[in-house]
Amino acid sequence: MQKFLILANTKIIQHEHYWQCLGAHTQDAALCPRLRSSFETSCPQQWRKYFDKRRDYLKFKEKFEAEQFQPSESTTNF
């Protein structure tokens, strides 16, 4: 069981490496194709979907907390 958890954690951590690359290259995914490919081969599709959405949420949250978020006009005109 412990070997499985170590293997699973090693595969899951691939998203962290990919995110670090995106952060270092100002969010330009075209500069990180090798890490994206590794991330896609290491994680099941559902996990990739979750991690991609989580990254988007964390970026949104960071902007929102820094009060840089600007709501669209369609949401302000009820």
N, C-alpha and C positions, 0 to 999 in steps of 0.2 A: 504494500500500500504506500509506503513512504517513497519508493522509487517512482511510482505513478505520480505522486504529488510533486516531486522534484522535476520530473519531465514536463508535467503540465505547467508548472511555474516558469520553467525555462522557455516554453513556447509562448506563454501569455506575455512575458516580458518584452517580446518583440515589438509590441505597440509602443512601449516606452522609448525604445531606440528610435523608432520612426517619428514619434512626437518630438524628441530632442532634435532630430534632423530638421523637422519643419520649423521648430523654434529658432534654430540657428540660421536658417535660410529664409527668414521672414515669411513663413507660411507657403512657400513655393514648392508644391509637391513634385514638380518636374525635376528638382535637384536631388530627390531622394528615392529614385526608382528601385534601387537595390534593396533598401530597407522596406519599402512598401511590398515588394515581391516576397521578401522573407516573412513579413507580417501576414500576407495573404496565404502563404503555404503553411505557416505554423499554426494559425488559428482557424477554427471552424467559421463558416460564414456568419452564423448568428453572433459569435463573439466579435468579429470584425465590425459588423453592423452596430453592435453595442458600443465598442470603443470609438468608432467614428462619431456616433451621436454624442457620446460622453465628451469627446474633445470639443465638439461644437458648443455643447452646453457650457463647458468650463470657460471657453472663450467669451461666450455671451455673459456669463455670470461675472467674469472679471471686468468687462466693460460696464456692466450694470452697476457694480459696486463702486467703480471709479466715476460713476455718474456721467459716462460718455455715451450711454445708450440714448438714441433718439427714436421715439416711436414713429411709425409711419403715419402719414396724414389720415389714412383710412381708419386707423384705430382711434384717432383723437376726435373725429367728427361723428359721434354717435347720433 
